[in-house]
Amino acid sequence: MSIETEKKSKLEFTPPTAEQVRGLFTENRPTQDSLWMVRLPLFIGLGAVGILLLVDNAVITMMLWLAFISVFIAAMMRVRYLKQLEAQGVQVDEWAMQRRYVDALRSAWVLLPKSRKRHGLYMRMSNVIAHCLSELKCHEASAEAYDFLIDHLPLEGAGVKQLRVYRAISWLMEDRLADADDTLRHLRGVKSEFKGTALASAYTYAELLQCVKTYHFDEGVALSETLLNDMRPLGIEAGYTYAMMSTCYHEMVLRTEDEKEKARLEKEANKWWEYATCLIKEEHLMNRMPPEVMKQRS
C-alpha cells in the first residue's frame, strides 16, 4: 500500500483515543474455560454411549443418538470457529507486516473480544493494536495498550522487558521524556544481557531516539561504532534507526566550526541516510520519523 493510499484510508478512519483503548482492554480481559467446561462434551458423549449399551428401548436409543450427534456437531463447529479465528489472526498479522496499519488495527480491534479465551491469539492482537497505534502516530493510545499488556498479562523475562521498551518509545514520541528516561535507565542491562536479539536492538533504537528528542546528538553519534551490529536483528526495520543516526551527524555539522570536521560529519550523515533508504523508502521513513528528523530533512 502506498503512502497516499494509507493517508486516504486514515482520513476515512479515526484512530481510537487512549480512553477507548483502555476501555477495550478493561472490558475484554483474557479468560479461560474451566477444565470441566472443556471436557463437558466428552463426558456427555461417553455418558450417552454408556447408556446406549445398557438400554434397548427404541425411543430412548434414538434420543441418545440424537444427543450424541448434537454434541459431536457442536464440538466440530467449535473447532471450525477457532480455526476461523486463527485464520483471521494470521490475516491481521500479514496486514501489519505489509504496513496496512489501518486495516490491521480495525480487524484486531474486532477480533480481540472474540479471542479472550485464546491466550496466544489475544496476545498477538493486543500487540498488533499497540504497534499499529504507534505507527499511526497515536502514541498516547499506544502507550495505554502497552500499559495493559505489561500490568495485566502473565508475561515474564524478555517479553515484558520488550513491551517496556516499546512503551518507552511511545512516551518519547509523546515527549514524556522523564517517564521514558526512568524506564530506559532501569532496562539498561538488556543491551548486554540480550545482545544480538531483537530486544537489545529495540533498546538501541529507543536510546538513539532519546538522544534525538533531547538534542544530545553527540551521545547519539557515540552509538554509531556498533550500530550496524546492534541493529542487525531488526532487519529492514533498522532503517529507521539509521535515519536518526544520520540526523545526529547532520546536527553535529551545524554545531561544528572546523571545516574539515564538518566535511567528515556531513559524509557520515549522508552515509547513514543512504543505509536507511537502502532498507526503507524515504516516504515511509519520513512518515514514521519524529519531528526532529523531518525538520532536518525538509
C-alpha beads as a LAMMPS data file, in Angstrom:
LAMMPS data file: protein, C-alpha beads

298 atoms
297 bonds

1 atom types
1 bond types

-500.0 500.0 xlo xhi
-500.0 500.0 ylo yhi
-500.0 500.0 zlo zhi

Masses

1 110.0

Atoms # bond

1 1 1 0.000 0.000 0.000
2 1 1 1.395 3.401 -0.948
3 1 1 1.698 6.289 1.466
4 1 1 -1.035 8.138 -0.470
5 1 1 -3.425 5.202 -0.137
6 1 1 -2.580 4.852 3.537
7 1 1 -3.231 8.543 4.145
8 1 1 -6.575 8.330 2.313
9 1 1 -7.514 5.317 4.427
10 1 1 -6.612 7.236 7.587
11 1 1 -8.897 10.076 6.546
12 1 1 -11.777 7.593 6.498
13 1 1 -10.884 6.136 9.889
14 1 1 -10.389 8.000 13.151
15 1 1 -7.964 6.074 15.378
16 1 1 -9.175 5.344 18.912
17 1 1 -8.241 7.562 21.828
18 1 1 -6.311 6.403 24.878
19 1 1 -9.610 6.214 26.813
20 1 1 -11.162 3.983 24.148
21 1 1 -8.122 1.714 24.182
22 1 1 -8.307 1.478 27.967
23 1 1 -11.999 0.632 27.726
24 1 1 -11.398 -2.086 25.125
25 1 1 -8.864 -3.910 27.269
26 1 1 -10.746 -3.388 30.530
27 1 1 -13.969 -4.824 29.110
28 1 1 -12.234 -7.714 27.348
29 1 1 -9.740 -9.155 29.777
30 1 1 -8.443 -12.626 28.860
31 1 1 -10.318 -15.529 30.446
32 1 1 -10.119 -19.292 30.361
33 1 1 -12.781 -22.005 30.367
34 1 1 -12.752 -24.274 33.408
35 1 1 -11.424 -27.786 32.895
36 1 1 -14.931 -29.171 33.396
37 1 1 -16.350 -26.979 30.629
38 1 1 -13.610 -28.048 28.251
39 1 1 -14.275 -31.729 28.938
40 1 1 -18.078 -31.490 29.112
41 1 1 -18.717 -32.647 25.501
42 1 1 -16.509 -35.688 26.115
43 1 1 -18.368 -36.587 29.317
44 1 1 -21.750 -36.193 27.601
45 1 1 -20.642 -38.340 24.687
46 1 1 -19.255 -41.091 26.910
47 1 1 -22.385 -40.994 29.064
48 1 1 -24.640 -41.339 26.012
49 1 1 -22.620 -44.288 24.697
50 1 1 -22.702 -45.967 28.115
51 1 1 -26.471 -45.638 28.383
52 1 1 -26.902 -46.919 24.813
53 1 1 -25.148 -50.114 25.800
54 1 1 -27.499 -50.619 28.749
55 1 1 -30.867 -49.616 27.233
56 1 1 -32.778 -51.406 24.479
57 1 1 -35.771 -49.049 24.296
58 1 1 -36.038 -47.720 20.728
59 1 1 -37.261 -44.229 21.658
60 1 1 -34.607 -43.714 24.330
61 1 1 -31.965 -45.100 21.992
62 1 1 -32.962 -42.644 19.263
63 1 1 -32.918 -39.720 21.707
64 1 1 -29.488 -40.701 22.969
65 1 1 -28.156 -40.963 19.432
66 1 1 -29.549 -37.512 18.668
67 1 1 -27.864 -36.150 21.803
68 1 1 -24.575 -37.805 20.860
69 1 1 -24.714 -36.454 17.293
70 1 1 -25.629 -32.976 18.571
71 1 1 -22.628 -32.935 20.896
72 1 1 -20.377 -34.103 18.071
73 1 1 -21.688 -31.409 15.704
74 1 1 -21.300 -28.723 18.388
75 1 1 -17.712 -29.807 19.009
76 1 1 -16.914 -29.728 15.288
77 1 1 -18.495 -26.289 14.930
78 1 1 -16.371 -25.002 17.810
79 1 1 -13.204 -26.383 16.222
80 1 1 -14.155 -24.754 12.924
81 1 1 -14.859 -21.441 14.677
82 1 1 -11.475 -21.497 16.407
83 1 1 -9.750 -22.219 13.093
84 1 1 -11.553 -19.257 11.532
85 1 1 -10.394 -17.019 14.392
86 1 1 -6.820 -18.184 13.917
87 1 1 -7.019 -17.579 10.158
88 1 1 -8.329 -14.063 10.798
89 1 1 -5.453 -13.515 13.204
90 1 1 -2.930 -14.588 10.570
91 1 1 -4.515 -12.139 8.113
92 1 1 -4.211 -9.319 10.658
93 1 1 -0.540 -10.183 11.233
94 1 1 0.082 -10.069 7.485
95 1 1 -1.582 -6.665 7.137
96 1 1 0.575 -5.298 9.948
97 1 1 3.738 -6.620 8.268
98 1 1 2.599 -5.093 4.956
99 1 1 2.201 -1.724 6.723
100 1 1 -1.557 -1.760 6.185
101 1 1 -1.891 -0.375 9.670
102 1 1 -5.451 0.933 9.456
103 1 1 -6.791 -2.391 8.149
104 1 1 -4.790 -4.326 10.749
105 1 1 -5.968 -2.074 13.580
106 1 1 -9.622 -2.296 12.541
107 1 1 -9.543 -6.089 12.361
108 1 1 -7.517 -6.581 15.546
109 1 1 -9.932 -4.304 17.405
110 1 1 -12.869 -6.514 16.369
111 1 1 -11.004 -9.787 16.885
112 1 1 -9.683 -9.038 20.386
113 1 1 -13.021 -9.589 22.231
114 1 1 -13.523 -12.860 20.345
115 1 1 -10.084 -14.142 21.342
116 1 1 -10.402 -13.690 25.106
117 1 1 -10.201 -17.443 25.675
118 1 1 -7.364 -17.952 23.172
119 1 1 -4.370 -16.593 25.054
120 1 1 -1.893 -16.764 22.167
121 1 1 -4.243 -15.036 19.721
122 1 1 -5.253 -12.466 22.349
123 1 1 -1.604 -11.558 22.930
124 1 1 -0.953 -11.200 19.203
125 1 1 -3.967 -8.961 18.637
126 1 1 -3.048 -6.829 21.649
127 1 1 0.445 -6.360 20.265
128 1 1 -0.931 -5.528 16.808
129 1 1 -3.201 -2.856 18.295
130 1 1 -0.330 -1.283 20.224
131 1 1 2.045 -1.493 17.254
132 1 1 -0.420 -0.071 14.717
133 1 1 -1.374 2.796 17.007
134 1 1 2.307 3.652 17.305
135 1 1 2.779 3.508 13.533
136 1 1 -0.273 5.742 13.048
137 1 1 1.362 8.229 15.444
138 1 1 -1.272 7.678 18.132
139 1 1 1.462 7.328 20.719
140 1 1 -0.637 8.104 23.793
141 1 1 -3.113 5.369 22.851
142 1 1 -0.241 3.023 22.010
143 1 1 1.329 3.586 25.437
144 1 1 -2.056 2.816 27.012
145 1 1 -2.157 -0.523 25.187
146 1 1 1.360 -1.375 26.337
147 1 1 0.373 -0.390 29.890
148 1 1 -2.362 -3.005 29.875
149 1 1 -0.121 -5.699 28.412
150 1 1 2.583 -5.034 30.992
151 1 1 0.275 -4.758 34.011
152 1 1 -2.320 -7.460 33.373
153 1 1 -0.927 -10.272 31.254
154 1 1 1.236 -13.085 32.670
155 1 1 4.473 -12.121 30.940
156 1 1 7.968 -12.693 32.269
157 1 1 11.577 -12.087 31.318
158 1 1 12.375 -10.790 27.855
159 1 1 8.704 -10.468 26.865
160 1 1 7.766 -7.869 29.460
161 1 1 11.081 -6.034 29.035
162 1 1 10.454 -5.691 25.314
163 1 1 6.999 -4.254 25.970
164 1 1 8.518 -1.772 28.418
165 1 1 10.972 -0.648 25.740
166 1 1 8.127 -0.196 23.236
167 1 1 6.160 1.814 25.790
168 1 1 9.220 3.994 26.407
169 1 1 9.421 4.634 22.651
170 1 1 5.772 5.747 22.637
171 1 1 6.468 8.015 25.607
172 1 1 9.445 9.552 23.814
173 1 1 7.303 10.287 20.776
174 1 1 4.766 11.931 23.110
175 1 1 7.572 13.967 24.745
176 1 1 7.056 12.209 28.074
177 1 1 10.819 12.299 28.392
178 1 1 11.080 11.815 32.162
179 1 1 8.924 8.656 32.138
180 1 1 10.857 7.239 29.196
181 1 1 14.206 8.061 30.769
182 1 1 13.236 6.317 34.004
183 1 1 12.229 3.170 32.103
184 1 1 15.348 3.086 29.947
185 1 1 17.583 3.552 32.996
186 1 1 16.003 0.523 34.669
187 1 1 16.387 -1.539 31.478
188 1 1 19.953 -0.513 30.690
189 1 1 21.251 -4.039 31.258
190 1 1 19.243 -5.571 28.408
191 1 1 21.832 -4.495 25.812
192 1 1 24.412 -6.849 27.283
193 1 1 22.049 -9.479 28.700
194 1 1 20.158 -9.935 25.415
195 1 1 22.920 -8.958 22.998
196 1 1 22.193 -9.990 19.412
197 1 1 18.417 -10.164 19.938
198 1 1 15.506 -8.009 18.803
199 1 1 15.099 -6.801 22.399
200 1 1 18.616 -5.339 22.505
201 1 1 18.040 -3.766 19.082
202 1 1 14.766 -2.189 20.220
203 1 1 16.555 -0.753 23.243
204 1 1 19.254 0.738 20.993
205 1 1 16.526 2.306 18.841
206 1 1 14.922 3.815 21.954
207 1 1 18.306 5.022 23.182
208 1 1 19.043 6.809 19.908
209 1 1 15.520 8.252 19.747
210 1 1 16.061 9.637 23.237
211 1 1 19.278 11.325 22.073
212 1 1 17.396 12.941 19.179
213 1 1 14.427 14.057 21.303
214 1 1 16.679 15.558 23.994
215 1 1 19.087 17.135 21.484
216 1 1 22.044 15.133 22.816
217 1 1 23.280 14.471 19.295
218 1 1 26.866 13.886 20.411
219 1 1 25.681 10.965 22.559
220 1 1 23.795 9.622 19.556
221 1 1 26.911 9.799 17.380
222 1 1 28.774 7.843 20.058
223 1 1 26.469 4.875 19.356
224 1 1 27.463 4.706 15.680
225 1 1 30.516 2.485 16.131
226 1 1 28.492 -0.641 16.930
227 1 1 25.148 0.416 15.450
228 1 1 25.221 -1.850 12.385
229 1 1 25.782 -4.957 14.513
230 1 1 23.388 -3.790 17.218
231 1 1 20.524 -3.305 14.763
232 1 1 21.051 -6.395 12.603
233 1 1 18.313 -8.459 14.371
234 1 1 15.660 -5.928 13.262
235 1 1 16.293 -6.490 9.547
236 1 1 14.878 -3.753 7.341
237 1 1 13.303 -2.041 10.367
238 1 1 16.834 -0.954 11.265
239 1 1 16.447 1.692 8.562
240 1 1 14.542 3.927 10.982
241 1 1 17.476 3.855 13.396
242 1 1 19.946 4.672 10.633
243 1 1 17.827 7.680 9.663
244 1 1 18.061 9.002 13.209
245 1 1 21.810 8.442 13.241
246 1 1 22.024 10.496 10.053
247 1 1 20.136 13.254 11.864
248 1 1 22.598 13.166 14.766
249 1 1 25.536 13.595 12.399
250 1 1 23.782 16.361 10.480
251 1 1 23.047 18.266 13.681
252 1 1 26.683 17.904 14.725
253 1 1 27.651 19.528 11.404
254 1 1 25.610 22.576 12.399
255 1 1 27.386 22.703 15.755
256 1 1 30.935 22.419 14.380
257 1 1 33.046 25.298 13.114
258 1 1 36.045 23.364 11.793
259 1 1 35.534 22.927 8.029
260 1 1 37.433 19.647 7.848
261 1 1 35.394 18.181 10.673
262 1 1 32.205 19.474 9.061
263 1 1 33.054 17.651 5.842
264 1 1 33.679 14.413 7.737
265 1 1 30.455 14.682 9.693
266 1 1 28.455 15.515 6.563
267 1 1 29.910 12.465 4.860
268 1 1 28.839 10.301 7.795
269 1 1 25.354 11.846 7.757
270 1 1 24.945 11.030 4.069
271 1 1 26.284 7.521 4.599
272 1 1 23.765 6.700 7.320
273 1 1 20.901 8.209 5.329
274 1 1 21.921 6.038 2.387
275 1 1 21.886 2.982 4.661
276 1 1 18.380 3.946 5.789
277 1 1 16.967 4.487 2.297
278 1 1 18.507 1.235 1.064
279 1 1 16.274 -0.587 3.551
280 1 1 13.150 1.591 3.593
281 1 1 11.692 4.017 1.079
282 1 1 12.201 7.641 2.030
283 1 1 8.447 8.290 2.078
284 1 1 7.977 5.538 4.670
285 1 1 10.899 6.845 6.706
286 1 1 9.503 10.357 6.825
287 1 1 6.020 9.092 7.675
288 1 1 7.271 7.498 10.899
289 1 1 10.164 9.688 12.000
290 1 1 9.877 12.182 14.887
291 1 1 9.557 15.890 14.015
292 1 1 13.257 16.457 14.720
293 1 1 14.235 14.189 11.817
294 1 1 11.550 15.536 9.489
295 1 1 12.662 19.109 10.195
296 1 1 16.262 18.245 9.361
297 1 1 15.250 16.625 6.057
298 1 1 12.784 19.307 4.948

Bonds

1 1 1 2
2 1 2 3
3 1 3 4
4 1 4 5
5 1 5 6
6 1 6 7
7 1 7 8
8 1 8 9
9 1 9 10
10 1 10 11
11 1 11 12
12 1 12 13
13 1 13 14
14 1 14 15
15 1 15 16
16 1 16 17
17 1 17 18
18 1 18 19
19 1 19 20
20 1 20 21
21 1 21 22
22 1 22 23
23 1 23 24
24 1 24 25
25 1 25 26
26 1 26 27
27 1 27 28
28 1 28 29
29 1 29 30
30 1 30 31
31 1 31 32
32 1 32 33
33 1 33 34
34 1 34 35
35 1 35 36
36 1 36 37
37 1 37 38
38 1 38 39
39 1 39 40
40 1 40 41
41 1 41 42
42 1 42 43
43 1 43 44
44 1 44 45
45 1 45 46
46 1 46 47
47 1 47 48
48 1 48 49
49 1 49 50
50 1 50 51
51 1 51 52
52 1 52 53
53 1 53 54
54 1 54 55
55 1 55 56
56 1 56 57
57 1 57 58
58 1 58 59
59 1 59 60
60 1 60 61
61 1 61 62
62 1 62 63
63 1 63 64
64 1 64 65
65 1 65 66
66 1 66 67
67 1 67 68
68 1 68 69
69 1 69 70
70 1 70 71
71 1 71 72
72 1 72 73
73 1 73 74
74 1 74 75
75 1 75 76
76 1 76 77
77 1 77 78
78 1 78 79
79 1 79 80
80 1 80 81
81 1 81 82
82 1 82 83
83 1 83 84
84 1 84 85
85 1 85 86
86 1 86 87
87 1 87 88
88 1 88 89
89 1 89 90
90 1 90 91
91 1 91 92
92 1 92 93
93 1 93 94
94 1 94 95
95 1 95 96
96 1 96 97
97 1 97 98
98 1 98 99
99 1 99 100
100 1 100 101
101 1 101 102
102 1 102 103
103 1 103 104
104 1 104 105
105 1 105 106
106 1 106 107
107 1 107 108
108 1 108 109
109 1 109 110
110 1 110 111
111 1 111 112
112 1 112 113
113 1 113 114
114 1 114 115
115 1 115 116
116 1 116 117
117 1 117 118
118 1 118 119
119 1 119 120
120 1 120 121
121 1 121 122
122 1 122 123
123 1 123 124
124 1 124 125
125 1 125 126
126 1 126 127
127 1 127 128
128 1 128 129
129 1 129 130
130 1 130 131
131 1 131 132
132 1 132 133
133 1 133 134
134 1 134 135
135 1 135 136
136 1 136 137
137 1 137 138
138 1 138 139
139 1 139 140
140 1 140 141
141 1 141 142
142 1 142 143
143 1 143 144
144 1 144 145
145 1 145 146
146 1 146 147
147 1 147 148
148 1 148 149
149 1 149 150
150 1 150 151
151 1 151 152
152 1 152 153
153 1 153 154
154 1 154 155
155 1 155 156
156 1 156 157
157 1 157 158
158 1 158 159
159 1 159 160
160 1 160 161
161 1 161 162
162 1 162 163
163 1 163 164
164 1 164 165
165 1 165 166
166 1 166 167
167 1 167 168
168 1 168 169
169 1 169 170
170 1 170 171
171 1 171 172
172 1 172 173
173 1 173 174
174 1 174 175
175 1 175 176
176 1 176 177
177 1 177 178
178 1 178 179
179 1 179 180
180 1 180 181
181 1 181 182
182 1 182 183
183 1 183 184
184 1 184 185
185 1 185 186
186 1 186 187
187 1 187 188
188 1 188 189
189 1 189 190
190 1 190 191
191 1 191 192
192 1 192 193
193 1 193 194
194 1 194 195
195 1 195 196
196 1 196 197
197 1 197 198
198 1 198 199
199 1 199 200
200 1 200 201
201 1 201 202
202 1 202 203
203 1 203 204
204 1 204 205
205 1 205 206
206 1 206 207
207 1 207 208
208 1 208 209
209 1 209 210
210 1 210 211
211 1 211 212
212 1 212 213
213 1 213 214
214 1 214 215
215 1 215 216
216 1 216 217
217 1 217 218
218 1 218 219
219 1 219 220
220 1 220 221
221 1 221 222
222 1 222 223
223 1 223 224
224 1 224 225
225 1 225 226
226 1 226 227
227 1 227 228
228 1 228 229
229 1 229 230
230 1 230 231
231 1 231 232
232 1 232 233
233 1 233 234
234 1 234 235
235 1 235 236
236 1 236 237
237 1 237 238
238 1 238 239
239 1 239 240
240 1 240 241
241 1 241 242
242 1 242 243
243 1 243 244
244 1 244 245
245 1 245 246
246 1 246 247
247 1 247 248
248 1 248 249
249 1 249 250
250 1 250 251
251 1 251 252
252 1 252 253
253 1 253 254
254 1 254 255
255 1 255 256
256 1 256 257
257 1 257 258
258 1 258 259
259 1 259 260
260 1 260 261
261 1 261 262
262 1 262 263
263 1 263 264
264 1 264 265
265 1 265 266
266 1 266 267
267 1 267 268
268 1 268 269
269 1 269 270
270 1 270 271
271 1 271 272
272 1 272 273
273 1 273 274
274 1 274 275
275 1 275 276
276 1 276 277
277 1 277 278
278 1 278 279
279 1 279 280
280 1 280 281
281 1 281 282
282 1 282 283
283 1 283 284
284 1 284 285
285 1 285 286
286 1 286 287
287 1 287 288
288 1 288 289
289 1 289 290
290 1 290 291
291 1 291 292
292 1 292 293
293 1 293 294
294 1 294 295
295 1 295 296
296 1 296 297
297 1 297 298
